[in-house]
Amino acid sequence: MEEEIDLRTYILVLLKYWKWILGITVAAAAVALAVSFLLPPTYEATALVAVQAPQPKAYLDLAEGDGVLEALFSRLNPRPAEIQTLRDLRGMVKARAGTDPGVVRLTVRARDPQEAARIANLWAETFVAHANRVYGAGEEDLRQLEGQLAQAEAELEAAERALIEFQARNPAGLLEAQLDSLRQKQRDYLGAQRAIADILRDIRALQERLARQPEDRPASAADALVVLWLRIHALTAPTFPSIQLQAGSAASPSGPSVREVRALLSDMARDLEAKSAEIGPRLKELEPQILQLQKQLQEIYTEQDRLTRRRDLAKETYTALARKVQETRLAVQGAQRTARLSSRAAAPEEPVSPRKLLNTAVAGTLGLMLSTMGAFAAEWWRNARPMEG
C-alpha cells in the first residue's frame, strides 16, 4: 500500500522555523528594495515609423544597421555621457515590428528621459531618410540618371558623326571594283592557260600518231578534220585581247601531206607555248595587286565594324538610360515615400527600471523559497544525526 503523506510534519517544520523563514524573506525583500533605490533610473522612449511596403525584417535590419547607427552617432551633439562609442549606442537602441506590419517601433533606453526622447526622434529621422534613399526613388536618383542620359546622348551623337565622316571618305566601293576587275583578269588568264594546255595535249597526241606514218603520204581526212578542229579551238580559246592565239596556215589548202600537217602542228604548238609563257608573268603581276587591295579592304571593313559597334553600343546605352529615366520620373511623380515618421517620441514620465515593487516582490519570493528549503534541510540534518549515532 502506498504511504499517505502527513502534512502535519511539514507544517510543524514550518512553524518551528517560522522566524528564520520570515526573517530571511524580509531581509531579501529589503535588500532588493534598497538596491532598487540605489540604482539609477532608466527611461524608455519610442518613436514610430510607417513604411509603405510591409517588409518588417528588412526594415528592422536597416534600422539597426551600421549605416543608420553611425549616422545617428555623428548627429548626437551634444552626446550623452553614457554614450562614448558606437557600441554604447547600439546597446541602448532596439528596433521592433509593431502590431501592424507596416509600422516599425524604434525604442531607446537612457538615464535621462529628455535624452531618451531626443535620441529616439533623431534615430527615426535618420532611419526615414536612409530607408527612402535605399528603397525609394528620389529626386537625387533622377538627377543622376538624367546626367548619365545627357552624357550617353552626347556619346551617341559623336559615334554617329564619326561613322558618317568615315562613310564620306570610304573608298571600299572603288577598291571592291578594282579587286573584282583584277580577279576577273586572273580568272581569264587561268582559263587561257587551261585551254592552251588542253590544245597542246591534243596536238602532242596527233603528232605522235603522225610520226608513225610516211611523210610523203597524204594525210587522212580524219587527221585533217582534227587539225581543223584544233585550229578553231585555238582561235576561240579564252584569252585577253593582248594575247591573240593564232595558228599557222597549211601549205596546201587541200590534201596536205603528213609532212605538211606535222609542220602545221609544230607551228601551232610553238605559238601556243609562247602565249602560255606570256600568261605566267602576268599572273604573277596580278597577285601582289590583289593581295594589297584585299589588305586595304580588310582594314576599311575593320574600321567600319569598330565604328558601327561603337555606334550600336552608344545607342543601346542611350535607349536603356532613357527607359530608366522615364520609369524613375514616373515613380518620383506618382509614388509615395517608402518611409515616413508616424509618431515622435515624447519624454517619458516614469522610468522602466529599476522596478522597485517588482524587484522587492521577486526578492521576497526567492527569500521565502530558499529559507523554506533551508528549514527542511536543517530539520532533515538534525533528525539524521541521532540515527547515525
DOBATOR-54552 format. One record per residue (C-alpha): residue in three letters; x negated, y negated, z negated; residue number from 1. Coordinates in pm, whole numbers, plus 32768, in hexadecimal, padded with zeros to 4 digits. Example, Ala and Ser with C-alpha at 12.3 -4.5 7.8 and 13.67 -1.06 7.14 Angstrom:
! DOBATOR-54552
> res;x;y;z;n
> ala;7B32;81C2;7CF4;1
> ser;7AA9;806A;7D36;2
END
This chain:
! DOBATOR-54552
> res;x;y;z;n
> met;8000;8000;8000;1
> glu;7F90;7EA4;8048;2
> glu;7F36;7DD4;7F1A;3
> glu;8007;7C9E;7EDF;4
> ile;7F52;7B51;7ECA;5
> asp;7F75;7AB7;7D72;6
> leu;7F91;7940;7DA3;7
> arg;7F7D;7903;7C30;8
> thr;7E0B;7958;7C37;9
> tyr;7DC4;7847;7D35;10
> ile;7E9F;774D;7C81;11
> leu;7DEB;7792;7B3C;12
> val;7C9C;7756;7BE8;13
> leu;7D18;760B;7C74;14
> leu;7D9F;75A1;7B21;15
> lys;7C58;7604;7A7B;16
> tyr;7B84;752E;7B64;17
> trp;7C7C;741A;7BB1;18
> lys;7BA3;730C;7B1E;19
> trp;7A80;736C;7BFD;20
> ile;7B60;7387;7D2C;21
> leu;7C03;7239;7CE8;22
> gly;7ABA;7191;7C9A;23
> ile;7A0D;7208;7DD6;24
> thr;7B39;71AB;7EAD;25
> val;7B4C;704D;7E1E;26
> ala;79D3;7021;7E36;27
> ala;79CE;7087;7FA7;28
> ala;7AED;6F9D;7FF8;29
> ala;7A49;6E81;7F39;30
> val;78FD;6EB3;7FEB;31
> ala;79AA;6EB7;8140;32
> leu;7A6B;6D7B;80E8;33
> ala;792F;6CCE;8073;34
> val;786F;6D31;81AB;35
> ser;7992;6CB9;8284;36
> phe;7983;6B65;81DA;37
> leu;7809;6B55;820D;38
> leu;7811;6BAF;8380;39
> pro;7835;6A89;8471;40
> pro;7987;6A81;8523;41
> thr;79A3;6ADC;8691;42
> tyr;7AA3;6A39;8777;43
> glu;7B2B;6AC2;88BD;44
> ala;7BA4;69F4;89E7;45
> thr;7C3A;6A81;8B29;46
> ala;7C66;69E0;8C7F;47
> leu;7D42;6A7D;8D8D;48
> val;7CE8;6A8B;8EFF;49
> ala;7DE8;6AF2;9007;50
> val;7D64;6BAD;9137;51
> gln;7E17;6BC7;9283;52
> ala;7DC0;6D30;92DD;53
> pro;7DDF;6E1A;91B2;54
> gln;7C88;6EBB;9199;55
> pro;7C4C;6EC4;9021;56
> lys;7B0D;6F91;901F;57
> ala;7A66;6EBD;912C;58
> tyr;7ABF;6D74;9083;59
> leu;7A5B;6DF2;8F28;60
> asp;7908;6E5E;8FAB;61
> leu;78E0;6D0D;9058;62
> ala;793F;6C4C;8F1B;63
> glu;7839;6D03;8E4B;64
> gly;7737;6D0B;8F63;65
> asp;75E5;6C64;8F50;66
> gly;7641;6B5A;9050;67
> val;7769;6AD2;8F8C;68
> leu;76C6;6AEF;8E34;69
> glu;7583;6A4C;8EA5;70
> ala;764A;692A;8F36;71
> leu;770E;6912;8DF0;72
> phe;75CF;691A;8D21;73
> ser;753F;67F7;8DE8;74
> arg;7683;672C;8DBB;75
> leu;7680;674C;8C3E;76
> asn;7601;65F3;8BE9;77
> pro;75E8;65C8;8AC6;78
> arg;75A9;6736;8A7F;79
> pro;7624;67CB;8935;80
> ala;7516;6830;883F;81
> glu;7589;699A;8847;82
> ile;7546;69B0;89C0;83
> gln;73D4;69B0;8A08;84
> thr;73C1;6AAB;8B26;85
> leu;74A3;6B39;8C33;86
> arg;74B8;6C75;8B62;87
> asp;754E;6BAE;8A42;88
> leu;7655;6B21;8B2C;89
> arg;76A3;6C77;8BBC;90
> gly;76EA;6CFB;8A5D;91
> met;77EC;6BE7;8A1E;92
> val;78C1;6C0C;8B59;93
> lys;79AE;6D1B;8BCD;94
> ala;7A86;6D30;8D07;95
> arg;7BC2;6E03;8CF9;96
> ala;7CE6;6E45;8DE0;97
> gly;7E31;6DB4;8D71;98
> thr;7F7C;6E67;8D65;99
> asp;7FB6;6DD9;8EC1;100
> pro;7EAC;6E66;8FAD;101
> gly;7E8F;6D12;9050;102
> val;7E10;6C6E;8F0E;103
> val;7CB1;6C7B;8E7B;104
> arg;7C80;6C29;8D08;105
> leu;7B33;6B81;8CB5;106
> thr;7AF5;6B96;8B3E;107
> val;79DB;6AEB;8A7E;108
> arg;797F;6B1B;8910;109
> ala;78BD;6A0B;8859;110
> arg;7890;6985;86F9;111
> asp;791A;6831;875A;112
> pro;7A80;682C;87E1;113
> gln;7A3B;66FD;88BB;114
> glu;7909;67A7;8953;115
> ala;79CE;68E6;8992;116
> ala;7AD4;6823;8A55;117
> arg;79CF;6756;8B12;118
> ile;7909;688A;8B7B;119
> ala;7A46;6944;8BE3;120
> asn;7ABC;6825;8CBF;121
> leu;7963;67F5;8D5B;122
> trp;7952;696A;8D9D;123
> ala;7AAA;6963;8E44;124
> glu;7A49;683C;8F24;125
> thr;7902;68E2;8F87;126
> phe;79AE;6A2C;8FCC;127
> val;7AC0;698A;90A1;128
> ala;79C1;68D1;9178;129
> his;78EC;6A09;91A3;130
> ala;7A18;6AEA;91F4;131
> asn;7A98;69F7;92FB;132
> arg;793E;69E7;9393;133
> val;791E;6B63;93A0;134
> tyr;7A7D;6BD3;93F9;135
> gly;7B1B;6A9E;9492;136
> ala;7AEB;69E7;95DA;137
> gly;7A6B;688E;957E;138
> glu;7A2A;6749;9633;139
> glu;78B4;6780;960B;140
> asp;78C8;68CC;96C4;141
> leu;798D;6824;97DA;142
> arg;788D;670C;97FC;143
> gln;7770;6805;9810;144
> leu;7823;68D1;991B;145
> glu;7873;6799;99E4;146
> gly;7703;6736;99D9;147
> gln;769F;6891;9A50;148
> leu;77A5;687D;9B64;149
> ala;771B;6730;9BE0;150
> gln;75BB;67C1;9BEA;151
> ala;7639;68F8;9CA1;152
> glu;76EB;681C;9DA1;153
> ala;75AA;6757;9DE1;154
> glu;74E6;689B;9E0C;155
> leu;75EE;691F;9EFF;156
> glu;75DF;67E1;9FCF;157
> ala;7462;67F1;9FD8;158
> ala;746B;6960;A043;159
> glu;756A;6917;A157;160
> arg;74A1;67EB;A1D0;161
> ala;7360;68BB;A1DD;162
> leu;7413;69C9;A2A8;163
> ile;749F;68C6;A39A;164
> glu;7349;6827;A3CB;165
> phe;72B1;697C;A40A;166
> gln;73B8;69D1;A511;167
> ala;7375;6883;A5BC;168
> arg;720C;68EE;A5FF;169
> asn;7247;6A64;A616;170
> pro;719C;6AE6;A757;171
> ala;721B;6C49;A727;172
> gly;72FC;6C3F;A85C;173
> leu;71E3;6BCD;A93F;174
> leu;70EF;6CCB;A8B1;175
> glu;71F2;6DE1;A8D2;176
> ala;7222;6D89;AA43;177
> gln;70A9;6D8D;AA7C;178
> leu;708A;6ED7;A9C5;179
> asp;71A5;6F72;AA8E;180
> ser;70FD;6EFE;ABD1;181
> leu;6FAD;6F93;AB6F;182
> arg;704F;70D8;AAFF;183
> gln;710C;70F2;AC4A;184
> lys;6FC7;70B6;AD07;185
> gln;6F21;71C1;AC32;186
> arg;703B;72B5;AC80;187
> asp;7018;7267;ADF7;188
> tyr;6EA3;72A9;ADED;189
> leu;6ED3;73F0;AD34;190
> gly;6FE4;7457;AE29;191
> ala;6F00;7409;AF4F;192
> gln;6DEB;74D9;AEB2;193
> arg;6ED4;7603;AE85;194
> ala;6F55;75E2;AFEE;195
> ile;6DF4;75CE;B07B;196
> ala;6D8A;76FC;AFAD;197
> asp;6EB1;77C5;B035;198
> ile;6E65;7765;B1A1;199
> leu;6CF2;77B3;B177;200
> arg;6D4A;7909;B0EA;201
> asp;6E21;7954;B21A;202
> ile;6D11;78D2;B306;203
> arg;6C0E;79B2;B25F;204
> ala;6CF1;7AE1;B283;205
> leu;6D2B;7A9B;B3F7;206
> gln;6BB8;7A5E;B433;207
> glu;6B63;7BAF;B397;208
> arg;6C5B;7C5F;B47C;209
> leu;6BDD;7BAA;B5B4;210
> ala;6A72;7BF6;B559;211
> arg;6ABA;7D67;B5A5;212
> gln;6B35;7D17;B70A;213
> pro;6A62;7CCD;B843;214
> glu;6A29;7B56;B873;215
> asp;6A7B;7B54;B9E7;216
> arg;6BC4;7C09;B9B8;217
> pro;6CF7;7B2B;B9C5;218
> ala;6D98;7AF2;B873;219
> ser;6EDC;7BA7;B83A;220
> ala;7024;7AEA;B839;221
> ala;704F;7B36;B6C7;222
> asp;6EFB;7A9D;B672;223
> ala;6F4E;796E;B746;224
> leu;7093;793F;B686;225
> val;6FDB;795C;B53A;226
> val;6EE4;7853;B5AC;227
> leu;7003;7770;B614;228
> trp;70AE;77A5;B4C4;229
> leu;6F6B;774F;B40B;230
> arg;6F41;7612;B4D6;231
> ile;70A4;75A3;B48A;232
> his;707A;75FE;B31B;233
> ala;6F35;7537;B307;234
> leu;6FD1;7406;B3A9;235
> thr;7100;740D;B2C0;236
> ala;703B;7453;B181;237
> pro;708D;735E;B060;238
> thr;6F76;725C;B065;239
> phe;6F4A;70EC;B022;240
> pro;6F4B;6FFE;B14A;241
> ser;6DD3;6FD9;B123;242
> ile;6DA2;7151;B156;243
> gln;6E1A;71B5;B2AC;244
> leu;6DDD;7327;B2E5;245
> gln;6DA7;7363;B454;246
> ala;6D5E;74AB;B501;247
> gly;6C8C;74B5;B63A;248
> ser;6D23;74F9;B790;249
> ala;6D04;7642;B842;250
> ala;6C1A;7655;B96F;251
> ser;6D30;76E0;BA47;252
> pro;6E99;768C;BA15;253
> ser;6EFF;77E9;BA7F;254
> gly;6E65;793C;BA62;255
> pro;6D3C;78E5;B985;256
> ser;6C30;79E9;B955;257
> val;6BCE;7A79;B80A;258
> arg;6A94;799D;B80E;259
> glu;6B65;7863;B840;260
> val;6C57;78C1;B72F;261
> arg;6B3A;7906;B63B;262
> ala;6A9D;77B6;B694;263
> leu;6BEB;770A;B65B;264
> leu;6C11;77B2;B50A;265
> ser;6AB1;7749;B4A4;266
> asp;6AFA;75DD;B4FB;267
> met;6C3C;75E9;B433;268
> ala;6B89;7683;B308;269
> arg;6A75;7579;B30B;270
> asp;6B74;7462;B321;271
> leu;6C41;74EF;B203;272
> glu;6B0E;752A;B127;273
> ala;6AA1;73C4;B166;274
> lys;6BF5;7343;B103;275
> ser;6BF4;741F;AFC9;276
> ala;6A9F;7397;AF6D;277
> glu;6B2C;7234;AF85;278
> ile;6C4A;7287;AE99;279
> gly;6B6C;72FF;AD76;280
> pro;6AC1;71B0;AD2D;281
> arg;6C0A;70F9;AD4B;282
> leu;6CA4;71DD;AC44;283
> lys;6B80;7194;AB5D;284
> glu;6BB1;701E;AB94;285
> leu;6D1D;703C;AB2F;286
> glu;6CDD;70F5;A9E7;287
> pro;6C41;6FD8;A918;288
> gln;6D42;6EE1;A9A0;289
> ile;6E60;6FC2;A933;290
> leu;6DC5;7000;A7DB;291
> gln;6D8A;6E8C;A7A3;292
> leu;6EF1;6E3A;A7FE;293
> gln;6F6F;6F4D;A717;294
> lys;6E9E;6EBF;A5FA;295
> gln;6F1F;6D5F;A635;296
> leu;7086;6DDA;A641;297
> gln;705E;6EA3;A500;298
> glu;6FD1;6D73;A44D;299
> ile;70FC;6CA9;A4C4;300
> tyr;71F1;6DBA;A45B;301
> thr;714D;6DD1;A304;302
> glu;7160;6C59;A2CF;303
> gln;72CA;6C57;A342;304
> asp;7322;6D76;A255;305
> arg;727A;6CC2;A132;306
> leu;7338;6B80;A173;307
> thr;747D;6C3E;A1A4;308
> arg;7450;6CFE;A05C;309
> arg;7406;6BB8;9FAA;310
> arg;7541;6B1B;A03B;311
> asp;7616;6C4D;9FE3;312
> leu;7591;6C5C;9E7F;313
> ala;75CD;6AE8;9E4D;314
> lys;772D;6B13;9ED8;315
> glu;777B;6C37;9DEF;316
> thr;76F3;6B77;9CC3;317
> tyr;77BD;6A43;9D1C;318
> thr;78FC;6B0F;9D4E;319
> ala;78D4;6BC6;9C01;320
> leu;788E;6A84;9B42;321
> ala;79B2;69D1;9BEA;322
> arg;7A9B;6AE9;9B7D;323
> lys;7A0C;6AE1;9A1B;324
> val;7A33;6967;9A05;325
> gln;7B9D;697F;9A74;326
> glu;7BEA;6A8F;9974;327
> thr;7B3D;69CD;985D;328
> arg;7BEE;688A;98BC;329
> leu;7D40;6939;98A9;330
> ala;7CE1;69DA;975D;331
> val;7C78;688A;96C9;332
> gln;7DB3;67DD;9744;333
> gly;7EB1;68E8;96E8;334
> ala;7E21;69B2;95C7;335
> gln;7E29;695B;9457;336
> arg;7CFD;695F;9378;337
> thr;7C8E;6AB7;9307;338
> ala;7C75;6A52;9197;339
> arg;7CFB;692F;90CC;340
> leu;7CF5;68C9;8F61;341
> ser;7E44;6932;8ED1;342
> ser;7E1F;68CC;8D63;343
> arg;7D0D;6811;8CAF;344
> ala;7C95;6886;8B5C;345
> ala;7CF9;67BB;8A2A;346
> ala;7C24;67A4;88F1;347
> pro;7C95;68C0;8808;348
> glu;7D13;6863;86AE;349
> glu;7CD8;69AE;85FD;350
> pro;7B9D;6A81;860F;351
> val;7BB3;6BE4;8691;352
> ser;7AA4;6C59;85A1;353
> pro;7A54;6C9E;8492;354
> arg;7BB3;6D17;843B;355
> lys;7BA7;6CFB;82C1;356
> leu;7CE7;6DB6;826A;357
> leu;7CA6;6EC9;8367;358
> asn;7B3D;6EF3;82F6;359
> thr;7BAD;6EF8;8187;360
> ala;7CBA;6FFC;81D0;361
> val;7BD0;70D8;8298;362
> ala;7ABD;70C3;8190;363
> gly;7BB7;710E;8078;364
> thr;7C3D;7239;8135;365
> leu;7AE1;72C0;816F;366
> gly;7A89;7285;7FFD;367
> leu;7BC4;7340;7F94;368
> met;7B75;7464;8077;369
> leu;7A09;747B;800D;370
> ser;7A54;7457;7E99;371
> thr;7B65;7560;7EAC;372
> met;7A7B;7650;7F59;373
> gly;7970;7600;7E57;374
> ala;7A64;764A;7D3B;375
> phe;7AB9;779F;7DC6;376
> ala;7947;77E7;7E04;377
> ala;78EE;7784;7CA0;378
> glu;7A04;785D;7C10;379
> trp;7996;7985;7CE2;380
> trp;782F;7959;7C73;381
> arg;7891;7941;7B04;382
> asn;7962;7A80;7B15;383
> ala;7859;7B3E;7BD7;384
> arg;773F;7B0A;7AD6;385
> pro;77D8;7BDB;79B7;386
> met;7819;7CFA;7AA9;387
> glu;76A9;7CFB;7B0A;388
> gly;7648;7CFB;799F;389
END
